């Protein structure tokens, strides 16, 4: 008997999410699918991935281990869910760390191809929204460490569980009269979820398209206000749509959030991205595969019909996210990320060394640092016990990433798994200083109004210090004394 061909092993982040779930259900017979999850999951033999691997994408070692043995990886991650009780960071910096970790981990594990779904970016040179700028930055980060990364840039994805389509449907069902600001008349080419999933599978199987960025969209050029009218008509509802000019994106975000019940963090990307024409510059990828696509009205009709059908539940989704959020709050962990300027010619090791030299000088006469081999104690000058003890991790550090473990101190509670890292951004002009999984010893609310604020103040002053610095004259400084 001839030996059966090995199915390609494909890792999927966000396998219990909207696009990830559809991908898994479509291709679980074609590929051996490994779902990456922040928490432990049980395999469902009838639905979901062939196996789950626990993986915190903020932890580079876990990413490397989770991607081991995978041929390709589908990256469907955006940093919307809570990852700590206190997060001092904006979404773009968090997304950049996640993408950079994934790219590094994929390179170390020997993954041959990364596939990413991003957002359409206007080609007219106009300033893009923060959300779209972050998506573009993630594209570059995923490709930075040598693994070919293919990006599919899409606008609104039409499916019953898609947040954008659900927002639209709730607006139609809850408002008999709607004021429609200027952004609702922006041209867009919505793409059916079914078409997006077809393109993802086709891209995995065709090396000719790997490592490139492709604009994709449905065959229908329409506007958001026309989509609202179409959804109302398809449901047999009469709605009065009144065009207005004076609604700002910020006010639009507020009323869309209030009416639909979606958090503003999810509404904002939609509203602010629609300042631009959300149309593909071409549909070359679809032409390459001979996929004309589903017209908007048919995609909307199918999504509305599917909304009334209960799909099998995968581990995860809203209930699991609530549990995760409660776990993070119970554990009182902290994540803090600041983007710093990187002096020309410096690397992560140099910045980390400069920080440890600068900190006691800046906080004189309160603080001092004491170094012994890879251990650094940060202490008050008048106290023997350190406030924090950091341990440099040479085997997990490189020129563009310096990693420290938080080993203890008066301000840190156990177990000691907190991490401090200095990481060069893929653009080579900035650096991310990040604290992960830090557990403070101070009572929580006292920590929030004292140590947490002090950290932000110190990092802002250090950023100002780096802006004033001359480029290093003799290359990077050693971390060990």
N, C-alpha and C positions, 0 to 999 in steps of 0.2 A: 504494500500500500504506500502510495506517495506521501511523503511528509507534508503536513499542512503548512502553508506559508505563515510565518510569524506576523501577527498583527502589530502595526506600529504602536508604540507606547506613547500616549499623549497626556501630558499633565494639564489640568485645567484649574486655574484659580477662579473663585467665584462660581463653583460648579452647582451651588444651590441657588444662585441668583437667576435673574430673568433670562439673559442671553446664555449663560453657562448651562442652565438646566435644559434649555432647548437643544443646545449643542450635544449634551450628553445623551439625551433621549434619541436624537437622530442618529448618532454615530457609535453607540455602545456596542454594536455588532461589527463595525468596520475597524475600530481602534480598541486597544486596551487602554481604558481611561483611568487615570489616577487623579482623584479629586484632592486638592490641597485645602485643608481646613484649619482654622485657628484653634479648634477644639476637637476632641476625639469624636468620631462618628462611627456608626455601625453600617455595614454594607447591606443594602437592600438588593436581593438577587433579581428582582423584577424591574427596579428603577434605580437610576443614579449610577455613579462610577463603579468600575470593577473593584476598586479599592480606594480607601481614603488614607491619606498621610497627614498626620498632624504637623502643621507648619505655621509658625508665626513669621510673617514676611518681614518683620522688623529685625529678625534674628538671622544673620547671614549664614551661620552654621546650619541652622534648621533648613534654610532654603537649599543649600548645597545637598544636604542629605535627602530632602524630599524630591529633588529633581534627578537623583541618581538613577540611571537606567532608562531615562525618558528620551525618546527620539525628538519630540517636539513639545512645545508648551503654548497654551492659549492663555493670554494675560487679559483678565477682565476685572481689574481692580481699580477702585477709586476710594479714597480714604474718608468715607462718610460715616462709617460705624465707629463707635467709641472703642479706643484701645487702651485707655487708662482712665482712672477717676478724674485726674487733672491733665489736660493737654494744653501746653503752651506752644502752639504752632499754628500756622495757616495750612490749608489743605494742600497748597502747591508744594510746600516743603516736605510734607508727609508723603505725598505722591512721588516726589523725586527720590526720597530715600527708599521707598518700596520698590520702585522701578530699578534703581541702581543695584539694590540687593538682588533682585531677580536676575538682572543681567549678569552680575558677578557669579551668582550661584549657577546659572545656566552654563556659563563658560567653564566653571570648575567641574560640573557634572558631565560635560560633553554633550549637552543638548545641541541638536543640529539646526533648530529653527524656532523662533519665537513669533507668534501671531498676536497682534494687538488691534483692538477696535478703539479708534480715537474719534475726534470730532473734526468736522469740516472746518478748514481755515481759509478765510478770504484771501484771494490772490491780488487784491488791488492795493496792497500796502497799508491799508487802514489799521488802526490800532485795534487789536483783538481783545476780547474780554479776558479776565484773569483765568476763567475756566478753560477757554480754548488755548490760551498761552501755556497753561499747565499741561494740557493734553499734548501739545507739540513738544514740550520739554521732556515729557515721558517717552515720546517716540525716540528722541535722541538718546536718552539714558538707556533704553532697552537695547539699542544697537551698539552702545559705546564699547562694550568689552569683547567684541569680536564675533558674537553669535548673530547670524543674519536675522534681522527683525523685519517682518512685513507688517505694515500698518494699513488697515482699512479705515479711511475717514468717512464717517457717516453722519447724517443729520438725525432727524427724528426717526426712531425705529418703531414700526407699527405692530403691536402685539397686545393681547388682552392684559398681560401682566406688566407691560412697560409703563414706567412712571409717567412719561410724557403723555402717552395715550390715555392713561387713567385720569390725569389732570384734565385733559381736554374733555373726556366723557363726564366728569363730575361738574365741570363748568356748565356744560350743556344741560345736565339733568337738574341742576340746582338754581339756575338763573334764567327766568323767562325773558328778561331784558338784560343785555350786556353792553357795556361801554367797551369799545375795542380800540386801544391805543395804537400808535403808529407801528410799533414792533409787530403787531399781529398781521400786518400787511407785507411783511418781509417775504420774498420768494424762498421757497424751500422744496426739496425733492424727498419726501418721506419714503423710506424703504421698508418693505414688509420683513418681519422677523424671519419668515421662511426663506426669503432671498438672502438675507445676511448669513443665516446658518449654512445655506448651500455654498455661498462664497467662501466661508471659513473652511469647509471640508475640501473644496476644490483647491484652495491655496495650499493646504497641507500636502496635498498629493502632487503638486506641480512645482518642481524646483525652479522653473523658468520665471516665476513671479516672486520668488523669495528675495528678501532684502530690499524691497521697494515700498514706496508709499503710493496708495491708490485711493482716489476719490470714488465713492460709490453712492448710489441713490436710486430711487424708483423712477419709472418712466414718466411719472406725473409731476409737472411743475405747478405748484399751487401756493397758497398762503395759509397762515394759521387761521385767519378769520374765515377763509373758505372751508377749511377743514372743520371748523366749528359748525358752519352751516350744513356741511355734508353729514356730520355725525347726527345733528338734530333731525335732518330729513330721513336718514336711515332708521332712526328710532321713532319716526312718526310724530316728532315734536315740532311745535311752532315756536320760533325764537326770534326776538327783535334784536338786531345787531346795529349798534349806533357807533359810527366811527368818530373818534375824538383825537385831538392833537396834543392835549396838555398832560397826559399821563406820563410820568417819569418811570424809568425802569424800576427804581426803588419802590415807588408807590404801587406799581403793577405787581411786584413781587409780594408785597404785603397783602393785597386783596386776593390774588390767586391763592396764596397760602391760607388765608382765612376761609375762602369759599370751598376749596378742595380738601382742606385738612392736611395737606402735605407740608412738611417742615420747610422753612425758607431755604435751608441748605440744599434741598433738592429742587426747589422752584427757581432759585437764582441762576443756575447754569442755563436753564431754558430761556428765561427772560433776557438775560444779558447777552447770550449768544445770538439771539434773534435781532440784535442791532445790525448784524451782517447778513448778506445774502447767503443762505444756507443751501447752496446748490453746488453739485460737483462740477469741476472745470471740464471734465469729460467722464465718460463711463467706460473707459478703455478696458478695465478688468472684466466688466460684464460682457463687453464685446469679445474679449479674448476667450471667455468660456461659453459664449453663445447664450447668455442669460439675459433676456429682455427684461424680465422682472414683472411683478404684479402691480397693476395700476392701483393708485391710492384708494379709490372707492371700493374695489374688491378686497383690498387688504383690511380696510376699516370694517367692512361688512363681516368678514371672517373673524376679526378680533372681537366685534360686538357679540357675535354668536358664541364664540368660545368663552366669553366672560360668564355665561350662564352654566358652563359645564365644569364640574369639579375635577381638577387634575390631581393625580396622586401626589402626595406631599413627600418632599425630600427632607432629610434632616437639615435643619437650618431655618432660614427665612425669619419672619418677624418674631415669632415666639422665642427662637433660639437667641436672636440678637438681644431680646429683653433679658434673658438669663445671663448672657455674656456681660451686658451692661451692669447687672446686679453684682456679678462676680467681681468686675473691675472695681465697683464702688466698695464692695466688702473688703477688697484687698488693699485699697488706697494706694494704688501705684501712680507714678507720675511719668509723663513723657513731655520733653521740652526740646524744641528744635529752633535754632536761630540761624539765619543765613548771614554769613560774614563775608567781607571783601577778602580776596586772596592776593597778597602782594606779589608782584611779578617775580618769578623765579623761586617762590616758596612752595613747599609741599605740606602735606598734613603733619608730618613729623616736626617740621620747623614751626608750624603754628602751635602745635601742642606744647612744644618746648617753650615757645615765647609766652604762651598763656601762663604756664607755671612760673616763669620768671617775672611776668608783669603783675600777676595777681597780688602777691605780698607787697610789691612796690606801690600798687594802686591803693591797697587797703592799709598802708602804713599809718599808724603804728599798731593796728589791731592784729593783722594776720602775719603769719610766717609759713614757709613751706620747708619741709625737711625731707631730703631724698636719700634713699639707700638702695642701691641697685635699681630694680624696677618698681620699688615702692615709694610712694609720695604721701607724706602726711601734711595735711593742711590744718593748722591749729591757731588758736589765739596765742599771742606771745606770752601771756601770763598764765597759761594752762599747760599741763604736761600731756593730757590726753588729747588726741587729735579730734577735730570736728569731723573730718572725713579722711579716710585712707583710700587712696587710689593705687591700683596695681597695673602697670603697663603690661600688655599681652603681646609680646614680640611675635609669636607664631601666628597670630591672627591680624597682625598689622602689616601694612605695606606703605610705599611712599605716598600713596594717595588716600590712606586711611590709617589713623592712629587710634587704637582701642585701649581703653582702661576699664578694669572692673572696679566697682565700688565695694571695697572689702569690709568696710565698717566705719566706726567713728561715732561720736556723740550724736550726730544728726541723722544717722542712717540706721534703720531697723533691719533685722535679719528676715529671711535668709539673704545672704549677700549675692544677689544676681543682678543688681543694678549695673548699668554700663554707661560710660561716657566715651563718646567718639568724636573725632574730627575727620571729616570726609570731604575730599575735593569734589566739587560738582563737575559733571561731564563737560560743562562749558569752559573749564579751566580758569575761570575768572572769579569764582566764588567758592566758599567752603561752608559746609553745614556742621554746626556744633550741636550735638544731640545727646540727651540723657534718656535712657530707656529703662523701664521697669524699676525705677527708683522708689523705694519705700521709706518715707520719712519716719523718724522716731518721734518728732514733735506731734502733739495732738493735731488732728487733721486741719481744723479751722484755724488754729494758731499757725500751722505751717503755711497755709494759703495766704495769710496776710503778712507773713514775715519772710521766711526763707525763700518761698516761691517768688515773691516780688523782688527780693534781694538778688536772686539769680538773674532775673530779667534785666535788672539795672546793671549788674556787672557785665553781662554779655553785650549790652548796648555800648557800654563804655569801652569794652575790648574791641568792638567793631570800629569805634571811632579811632582807637589807638592804631589798629591795622591800616586804616585809611591814611594815617599820617606817616606811616613807616616807609623808609627807603627799602628797595629790594634787597634781599640777602646778598651779601658780597661773596660769601664763600660756600654757597650751597647749603643744603639742609643741616640743621644742628642735630646731634645725637640726642635721643631721649634719655639714655642712661648717662649719668654724670661721669 
